[in-house]
Amino acid sequence: MQRHAEGNEHEVNELDLDFDVDLGNYPFSAISSFLDMFSGVMYQKHVGQLANFSTETSLECFSIDDKGPRGLTLHESNLSTLLAEAGERCVEVPAICMQPDPRITVSNRKALLFFIPLKHTKDTASYGHSVPMTECAVKRLFSSLQLNPDFLQNLLGRSDYWAPQPRWREENGKLSRLAQGAPLSVYTRYNAQRDLLIYLISHKPDDKVILALRK
């Protein structure tokens, strides 16, 4: 007995959310569990919102490698070069290594710390803010470094409800409670095969904590 009245009903995709789910490309190539599929779907939704981004890329980065610490001002071209170099790093270490390799006597670790200030906007941005990066630059950042696609929303100014909210300051001999300088989100990732440590800090432009950190 034929269950469906129409012959093409067996082709209905009950999970069709009108998104291109290509497992060979980022973000779905970076997902190891079906439970994380929603993170990829939400990444595509927000990365396609042009109001979340700028027409030019301009951000600060702090780099540490065997040449020492350096402060970098990144634009579209040199950001692309930096990410390409980071993506090509390989120290021939297995993804899961229980013991250090005795052949490695000198650490070649590299660290990249990106400061991404948020600009308040009344446009149709996802969370009322835009980042000083183009859509292409953000896509390249996430795909080259294989970042967790779920962090994109925090990068764009989504409230991080797990962050500590209140803080105290002494005023006239009394403790005064102030609200934290939200939005502020931090993402960190260590890639063992590249010996690469990555920090992304999304923050409001004049956050005092970030200004102190950069000094």
Contacts in CASP RR format, 6 or more apart in sequence:
PFRMAT RR
TARGET T0000
AUTHOR 0000-0000-0000
METHOD contacts of the structure
MODEL  1
MQRHAEGNEHEVNELDLDFDVDLGNYPFSAISSFLDMFSGVMYQKHVGQL
ANFSTETSLECFSIDDKGPRGLTLHESNLSTLLAEAGERCVEVPAICMQP
DPRITVSNRKALLFFIPLKHTKDTASYGHSVPMTECAVKRLFSSLQLNPD
FLQNLLGRSDYWAPQPRWREENGKLSRLAQGAPLSVYTRYNAQRDLLIYL
ISHKPDDKVILALRK
4 10 0 8 1.000
17 41 0 8 1.000
19 41 0 8 1.000
19 44 0 8 1.000
19 45 0 8 1.000
20 44 0 8 1.000
21 28 0 8 1.000
21 37 0 8 1.000
21 41 0 8 1.000
22 28 0 8 1.000
23 29 0 8 1.000
26 139 0 8 1.000
26 142 0 8 1.000
26 143 0 8 1.000
26 146 0 8 1.000
26 149 0 8 1.000
27 39 0 8 1.000
27 40 0 8 1.000
27 43 0 8 1.000
27 44 0 8 1.000
27 142 0 8 1.000
27 143 0 8 1.000
27 149 0 8 1.000
28 37 0 8 1.000
28 40 0 8 1.000
30 146 0 8 1.000
30 147 0 8 1.000
30 148 0 8 1.000
30 149 0 8 1.000
31 37 0 8 1.000
31 39 0 8 1.000
31 40 0 8 1.000
31 149 0 8 1.000
36 150 0 8 1.000
39 148 0 8 1.000
39 149 0 8 1.000
39 150 0 8 1.000
40 149 0 8 1.000
40 150 0 8 1.000
42 149 0 8 1.000
42 150 0 8 1.000
42 152 0 8 1.000
42 153 0 8 1.000
43 142 0 8 1.000
43 149 0 8 1.000
43 150 0 8 1.000
43 152 0 8 1.000
46 52 0 8 1.000
46 126 0 8 1.000
46 152 0 8 1.000
46 153 0 8 1.000
46 156 0 8 1.000
47 135 0 8 1.000
47 138 0 8 1.000
47 139 0 8 1.000
47 152 0 8 1.000
48 135 0 8 1.000
49 124 0 8 1.000
49 125 0 8 1.000
49 126 0 8 1.000
50 135 0 8 1.000
51 121 0 8 1.000
51 123 0 8 1.000
51 124 0 8 1.000
51 125 0 8 1.000
51 126 0 8 1.000
51 130 0 8 1.000
52 125 0 8 1.000
52 126 0 8 1.000
52 129 0 8 1.000
52 130 0 8 1.000
52 131 0 8 1.000
52 135 0 8 1.000
52 156 0 8 1.000
53 130 0 8 1.000
53 131 0 8 1.000
53 133 0 8 1.000
53 134 0 8 1.000
53 135 0 8 1.000
53 138 0 8 1.000
54 119 0 8 1.000
54 130 0 8 1.000
54 131 0 8 1.000
54 132 0 8 1.000
54 133 0 8 1.000
54 134 0 8 1.000
55 134 0 8 1.000
56 75 0 8 1.000
56 76 0 8 1.000
56 132 0 8 1.000
56 134 0 8 1.000
57 74 0 8 1.000
57 75 0 8 1.000
57 76 0 8 1.000
57 79 0 8 1.000
57 132 0 8 1.000
57 133 0 8 1.000
57 134 0 8 1.000
57 137 0 8 1.000
58 73 0 8 1.000
58 74 0 8 1.000
58 75 0 8 1.000
58 132 0 8 1.000
59 73 0 8 1.000
59 74 0 8 1.000
59 79 0 8 1.000
59 114 0 8 1.000
59 115 0 8 1.000
59 116 0 8 1.000
59 117 0 8 1.000
59 132 0 8 1.000
59 133 0 8 1.000
60 71 0 8 1.000
60 72 0 8 1.000
60 73 0 8 1.000
60 74 0 8 1.000
60 114 0 8 1.000
60 115 0 8 1.000
60 214 0 8 1.000
61 71 0 8 1.000
61 72 0 8 1.000
61 73 0 8 1.000
61 74 0 8 1.000
61 82 0 8 1.000
61 112 0 8 1.000
61 113 0 8 1.000
61 114 0 8 1.000
61 115 0 8 1.000
62 69 0 8 1.000
62 70 0 8 1.000
62 71 0 8 1.000
62 72 0 8 1.000
62 111 0 8 1.000
62 112 0 8 1.000
62 113 0 8 1.000
62 115 0 8 1.000
62 214 0 8 1.000
63 69 0 8 1.000
63 70 0 8 1.000
63 71 0 8 1.000
63 72 0 8 1.000
63 82 0 8 1.000
63 110 0 8 1.000
63 111 0 8 1.000
63 112 0 8 1.000
63 113 0 8 1.000
64 70 0 8 1.000
64 110 0 8 1.000
64 111 0 8 1.000
65 108 0 8 1.000
65 109 0 8 1.000
65 110 0 8 1.000
65 111 0 8 1.000
66 108 0 8 1.000
72 78 0 8 1.000
72 82 0 8 1.000
74 82 0 8 1.000
76 134 0 8 1.000
76 136 0 8 1.000
76 137 0 8 1.000
79 137 0 8 1.000
79 140 0 8 1.000
79 141 0 8 1.000
80 137 0 8 1.000
80 140 0 8 1.000
82 112 0 8 1.000
83 140 0 8 1.000
83 141 0 8 1.000
83 144 0 8 1.000
83 145 0 8 1.000
84 144 0 8 1.000
86 110 0 8 1.000
86 112 0 8 1.000
86 144 0 8 1.000
86 145 0 8 1.000
86 194 0 8 1.000
86 196 0 8 1.000
87 144 0 8 1.000
87 145 0 8 1.000
87 194 0 8 1.000
87 196 0 8 1.000
89 110 0 8 1.000
89 194 0 8 1.000
89 195 0 8 1.000
89 196 0 8 1.000
90 193 0 8 1.000
90 194 0 8 1.000
91 104 0 8 1.000
91 108 0 8 1.000
91 193 0 8 1.000
91 194 0 8 1.000
91 195 0 8 1.000
92 193 0 8 1.000
93 101 0 8 1.000
93 104 0 8 1.000
93 192 0 8 1.000
93 193 0 8 1.000
93 195 0 8 1.000
94 192 0 8 1.000
94 193 0 8 1.000
95 192 0 8 1.000
95 193 0 8 1.000
97 192 0 8 1.000
107 195 0 8 1.000
108 195 0 8 1.000
109 195 0 8 1.000
109 196 0 8 1.000
109 197 0 8 1.000
110 194 0 8 1.000
110 195 0 8 1.000
110 196 0 8 1.000
110 197 0 8 1.000
111 196 0 8 1.000
111 197 0 8 1.000
111 198 0 8 1.000
111 199 0 8 1.000
112 196 0 8 1.000
112 197 0 8 1.000
112 198 0 8 1.000
112 199 0 8 1.000
113 198 0 8 1.000
113 199 0 8 1.000
113 201 0 8 1.000
114 141 0 8 1.000
114 198 0 8 1.000
114 199 0 8 1.000
114 200 0 8 1.000
114 201 0 8 1.000
115 201 0 8 1.000
115 203 0 8 1.000
115 210 0 8 1.000
115 214 0 8 1.000
116 131 0 8 1.000
116 132 0 8 1.000
116 133 0 8 1.000
116 155 0 8 1.000
116 200 0 8 1.000
116 201 0 8 1.000
116 202 0 8 1.000
116 203 0 8 1.000
117 131 0 8 1.000
117 132 0 8 1.000
117 203 0 8 1.000
117 204 0 8 1.000
117 205 0 8 1.000
118 129 0 8 1.000
118 130 0 8 1.000
118 131 0 8 1.000
118 156 0 8 1.000
118 157 0 8 1.000
118 183 0 8 1.000
118 202 0 8 1.000
118 203 0 8 1.000
118 204 0 8 1.000
118 205 0 8 1.000
119 129 0 8 1.000
119 130 0 8 1.000
119 131 0 8 1.000
119 132 0 8 1.000
119 205 0 8 1.000
120 128 0 8 1.000
120 129 0 8 1.000
121 128 0 8 1.000
121 129 0 8 1.000
121 130 0 8 1.000
122 128 0 8 1.000
123 130 0 8 1.000
125 156 0 8 1.000
126 153 0 8 1.000
126 156 0 8 1.000
126 157 0 8 1.000
126 158 0 8 1.000
127 153 0 8 1.000
127 156 0 8 1.000
127 157 0 8 1.000
127 158 0 8 1.000
127 159 0 8 1.000
127 183 0 8 1.000
128 157 0 8 1.000
129 156 0 8 1.000
129 157 0 8 1.000
129 183 0 8 1.000
130 156 0 8 1.000
131 138 0 8 1.000
131 155 0 8 1.000
131 156 0 8 1.000
131 202 0 8 1.000
133 141 0 8 1.000
138 152 0 8 1.000
138 155 0 8 1.000
141 147 0 8 1.000
142 149 0 8 1.000
142 152 0 8 1.000
145 189 0 8 1.000
145 191 0 8 1.000
145 196 0 8 1.000
145 198 0 8 1.000
146 191 0 8 1.000
147 187 0 8 1.000
147 189 0 8 1.000
147 198 0 8 1.000
147 200 0 8 1.000
148 187 0 8 1.000
148 189 0 8 1.000
151 185 0 8 1.000
151 187 0 8 1.000
151 200 0 8 1.000
154 160 0 8 1.000
154 183 0 8 1.000
154 185 0 8 1.000
154 187 0 8 1.000
154 202 0 8 1.000
155 185 0 8 1.000
155 187 0 8 1.000
155 200 0 8 1.000
155 202 0 8 1.000
156 202 0 8 1.000
157 183 0 8 1.000
157 185 0 8 1.000
157 202 0 8 1.000
158 183 0 8 1.000
158 185 0 8 1.000
159 182 0 8 1.000
159 183 0 8 1.000
160 182 0 8 1.000
160 183 0 8 1.000
160 184 0 8 1.000
160 185 0 8 1.000
163 180 0 8 1.000
163 182 0 8 1.000
163 184 0 8 1.000
163 185 0 8 1.000
164 180 0 8 1.000
165 179 0 8 1.000
165 180 0 8 1.000
165 182 0 8 1.000
166 177 0 8 1.000
166 178 0 8 1.000
166 179 0 8 1.000
166 180 0 8 1.000
167 177 0 8 1.000
167 178 0 8 1.000
167 180 0 8 1.000
168 175 0 8 1.000
168 176 0 8 1.000
168 177 0 8 1.000
168 178 0 8 1.000
169 175 0 8 1.000
169 176 0 8 1.000
169 178 0 8 1.000
170 176 0 8 1.000
181 204 0 8 1.000
181 207 0 8 1.000
181 209 0 8 1.000
182 204 0 8 1.000
183 202 0 8 1.000
183 203 0 8 1.000
183 204 0 8 1.000
184 201 0 8 1.000
184 202 0 8 1.000
184 203 0 8 1.000
184 204 0 8 1.000
184 207 0 8 1.000
184 209 0 8 1.000
184 210 0 8 1.000
185 201 0 8 1.000
185 202 0 8 1.000
185 203 0 8 1.000
186 199 0 8 1.000
186 200 0 8 1.000
186 201 0 8 1.000
186 202 0 8 1.000
187 198 0 8 1.000
187 199 0 8 1.000
187 200 0 8 1.000
187 201 0 8 1.000
188 197 0 8 1.000
188 198 0 8 1.000
188 199 0 8 1.000
188 200 0 8 1.000
189 197 0 8 1.000
189 198 0 8 1.000
190 196 0 8 1.000
190 197 0 8 1.000
190 198 0 8 1.000
191 197 0 8 1.000
191 198 0 8 1.000
201 210 0 8 1.000
203 209 0 8 1.000
203 210 0 8 1.000
END
